[in-house]
């Protein structure tokens, strides 16, 4: 288990082992106690033992410890002005520091870990039908913004990344976050990838993204997974690894540039189709019962472009698009709500 699924538990992973952190804290406490014992010993004439009148080294250790722990039985007491000032101005701050150090250690290594595990388990139980975003770089963050703009609840988005600063930004958007390596089975199991409705892989490097894809695919064989690759020759390996959709931004940019040569408005319209902020939107849905046996051109929800049937694709002008069948998937253009001009 890497880090809890909640923005409030984010922190940069420390390179210091737990045992070493605890050792440093213990040494700090022992050092402070040693300083207090040494000063009390050298100024033992300022102390009075009400039991036998003698101040031994054991008495100094005893008095120092009961002073720091605020027990104070009164059998040994500072009687000189210098001894009292030392207790008031030095021992009291040491006492406060030691108490705070012990409380902090207990919280960090016992209470907080137990609380984080409980909270992570609680969030995991509620994860179902969510979207997993592997990588919150430029592409992953833009995908999250677009999902939220399209009406997706940020609480139903889980972002996995190895950079705490990126996750802090995702947490500010309201997403669940997990600091970890998405190429590992344990990390994707933590985000309940098998119960997700979709996954977007944007690992930053093609090899990393494809490895994440392979890991996710063997854990969730039927999960729709979209992946971004930067090299054209990695598109085929990505599909072979089980990607449902492969996006190559370089190829898409080339298409836009080529389209702009035919008309300066074509690229603008294609960007409108891709973005929720555009005047028009692309939508994909299953055919409705009342549309069965009707032509694609007769649908009333939008402008039908193509249908997917039995693994085949048919455009709006194809003979197969003249009769819709149950089980067909329709891709259509919808006007953005509140905009009449497309």
Buried (B, 14 or more C-beta within 10 A) or exposed (E): BBBBBBBEBBEEEEEEEEEEBBEEBEEEBEEBBEBBBEBBBEBBEBBBBEEEEEBEEEBBBBBBEBBBEEEEEEBBBBEEEEBEEBBEEBBBEBBEBBEEBEEEBEEBBEEBEEEBEEBBEEBBEEBEEBBBBBBBBEBBBEBBEBBBEEEBEBEBBBBBBBBBEBBBBBBEBBBBBBBBBBBBEEBBBBBBBEBBEBBBBBBBEBEBBBBBBBBBBEBBEEBBBBBBBBEEEBBEBBBEBBBBEBBBEEBEEEBBEEBBEEEEEBBBBBEBEBBBEBBBBBEEBEBBEEBEEBEBEEBEEBBBBBBBBEEEEBEBEEEBBBEBEEEBEBBBBBBBEEEEEB
